[in-house]
């Protein structure tokens, strides 16, 4: 097992140093993230400006994964919404580009806030719904998913957990970038 992990570390380039990022660039990114976090916190679970882009990717996921059946089509919105920034983060991790890696990880976790809001609305179904398909047939993804699993009564609890994990991930991403200041030359 150890040999396999060593091979994966070599393949990913994880043993190589990260490409240099100037102190000023890191500080500018940290200011951006802090301002975004303040903005997101002030919205108290509301729709953030970046969520318009997330919505497009989400709807595209339904169409893409819909080719593989109804269940994957239903889950596909969230799958693609989370997969796009995660795959981009993996690419930038492999390329050892710290600022781009953190940006993608930050917005991977920001997507969790968007998903949490949608999950917590499963019973109430108060959010306006959008579809890329037939407008006569609009379905609340998480109402259908939670109902089929018998979890509908836990929608707000699950949403709160996903939201908390999203905040933790965003803060950890910013914290990791801030820690890079110690290893960066002026």
Steps between C-alpha positions, in 0.01 A plus 500: 500500500783736589658446157168584332471827698860590414427437133187717517698780667760484224232498228317797651818697541421538871865458589590805292487851639211725414565760235588832658227756568601847611409624846297780343300256290425284804399806701274621217336157478453491878327840489273370223410187699436692823272744315317212332458319833357816657265538203390135517447517877295819466267329251397246770448209262361712218588487132857626439606661172725200419200269533378608155803324353447206736140474378608472136745220585236332719241495221762377254569211737138388480521489121842331492433234763141455382642277224576245772149472639253688715685463831835621367320771307344624822828485693697627199434865572678490834760250376615727216469813713746349749710308247602793278686703767635181660651375174644844431650499851654157431655635181650803675619278784679284244650811339600631846325836448399601852283806426297319231469187718364703792261692274349177369482338844343813646227501237459122524401555862298812420285273284414312819327814632286515187421128526422531872243771432335279238508196732348691793213607272399140416182498711401864466577516125494880526800569272427585139591202283680511166518232235690452178235253386123502468362794699177307561698243699707669768610296797677597823810278491551470872131449577504203264836367622422533871148362453632192322755441779254568782703802616258780412433587865875560546538748212588800717740296715679358196507847345653646817769230506587555133506879556733459801734275301499755217599780738770281656638415155506863387673608822751213475581598140564859603697384803722282282571795270574722799746238627683531168605852607752342737671315215482781245782740432413874511 
